[in-house]
Amino acid sequence: MPLPPPEPSLVLETKAFLNARKIRFEINKIELPIGIKGTFGVIKHPGASLAVPITNDGHIVVLRQYRFAVARRILEFPAGTLEQGEDPLTSMKRELAEEAGYIATKWDALGEMLPCPGYSNEVIHIFLARGLSEMTDRPEGDEDEDLEVLHMTPNELDNCLSSGNEALDGKSITAWYRTRQFLNF
């Protein structure tokens, strides 16, 4: 189910900006829909896709990936930033192949999420990927990706969430919750 349509603010002035690898940081003078004016910083993001891959024997494919911003390896599902003009499902199929080495034959859309709406316009499109086949010739991913592919049972993943012994990011927790609701388990 798509998110409700945006109610845009009126950007009165862009005071500063910084383009980084996949994002743009802007400081804008804005008039909010309620008429209040103020200066706000926002991270402009092209959007992303994420998949919860489930193997034919019921294991969940999870990545342990190094994230420089938190200086640690965390558990997360395969995901990636949308290329300009790229469809979210097309992006996710590419990322699943590059990051986890799988192709899926069955895809279900599990909606969208806004990971950090207080300071970013990023929208993440969540999918469930099933009917997985492991690729014999895995395509090259991003050069800076430091990741390990893991297979967990649903109970093992739940235990990681509840124990706090492994760090999981918010988008993966949301995606896992939606997957459990979709599959009724």
N, C-alpha and C positions, 0 to 999 in steps of 0.2 A: 504494500500500500504506500503510495507516494506521500511525502510530507505536504502539509498545507502550503498554498502559494505564499511567497514572501510578501511582506509589506515594506517596500523599500524606504529607507531614510533618504533625505535629500542631502547629497554631498555638496556643501557650500564651497569648500576649498580643500585641496590636497596640499598639506603643508610640507610633507617630506615622504620619501619612499626609499626602499632598498630592495633591489631584486636579488634574490638568492637562488640557489640551485633549482628548486621546483616551486618556490613560493615568492610572494611579494609582500613586504611589510609596508603598510601605509599609515600615516598619521593624518586624519581628516577632521575638518570642522564639519559637523553634521547637524541637521535638524531632524530629530526623531519624529515618528508619526504622531506623537502626542504634543508636538510643538516645542519641546525643549531643545535648545542648542547646546552643543558641547564639543570638545575635542576628544577623539577616540582613536586608539591604535587598533588596527585589524590586520590579520594575516590572511591574504588572499591565496586560496589554494584551488587547483584545478579539479579537485575531487579524487576519489579513490574507489577501489573495489576490494572486497574481501570475500574469501570462501571458506566454509567449513567443509573440508573434504572427509568423506567417510568411505573406507574401503569396503569391498564386498563381504569381508568377514567381520564388519562392524567396528573396526578400529578407526580412531580419529587421527588424521595426519596433522601434526602440530610442528611448528618450527621453534627451535631455540635460537634466537637471533641476538647478536650484539647490537645495542643501541647506544650511540655515543652520547646522546643528551642525558641519559641516566647512568652512563658508564657501567653497564652490566648487560648480561645476557638475560633475555626474558622469553617467556613462552608466548607465542602468538600464532594466529592462523595466517596462511599465505595471503598477501595483500599487495597492492601497488597503486601508485599514482596514475591517473588517467593521462594518456598522451593527448595533445590538442585534437579535439574533434572525435576522440575515440569513444565508442560505446562501452558502458561499464562491463557488460558480459564479455565482450571481446578482450578487454583489458584483463579481466579475471582469468580467462582461459590462458592467456599469455603468461601471466604471473604464476599460475598453478604449475605450468610446464617448467618455467625457469627456476622457481624457488623450490618446488617439491618434486619435480620430475614425474608428474602425472597428467593424464588426459582423462576427462570425465565425459560420460555420455548422457547423464541426466543432471539438469540444472534447475533449481528452484530459487526464485527471488524471495528473499526474506525481508525486504524493505530497505529503508535508508536509516542512517543515524547521523547525528551532528555531534562529533566528539568534543568540541571545545567552542560552543557558540558564544561564549563571553568575549572571545578575541579572534576567532577564525570563522571563515565562511565555508570550511570544508564539509562536504557531504560524502559519506561512505556508503556505497551500495553493497548490501550483504547478500551472499548466495550460499546455497547448500549444493555441494558437488558430490554426486554419487555415480556408480558405474565406473569406478576408477580403473585405469590400466597404467601400470608403471612404464615409463618410456625407456627404451634401450639407449637412445641417443638424446640426452637432455640438452636443450638449448642453453646458451650462455645467458646468465642473468647480469645484473649490475655488478660492476667490478668491485664495489665497496661492500657487497653483502657478505657477511660472516654468519653463516647459519648452519644448523644441524637439523635434519629431518627426523622426527620422532613419530612413533605409532603408539597411541594410548587407547585403553579401553575407556568408555564413558565414565566408569567409576574412578579410574586413575586420574582422569582430567578433573572430575569433581573434587577428588581429594586434594589435588594441587590448588584448586580454588579455595577450598575451605581451610586448608592447613596454613597457607601463607608461606610455605617452604619454597615455592617458586613464584617469581613475579610474573603476572599476566597483565597485559594492557587492557584498557577499558573497552576498546573496540572488539577484542576477542571475547571478553566476558559477555558483552551484549550479544554478539553473534552466537555464542554457545547457548545462552538463555533462549534466544529465538529458535535455534535449531531444536532444542529439547521440547519447546512448545509445539513446533511444527510437526515433529515426529511423535509427540505424545509419550516421551520417555524421560 
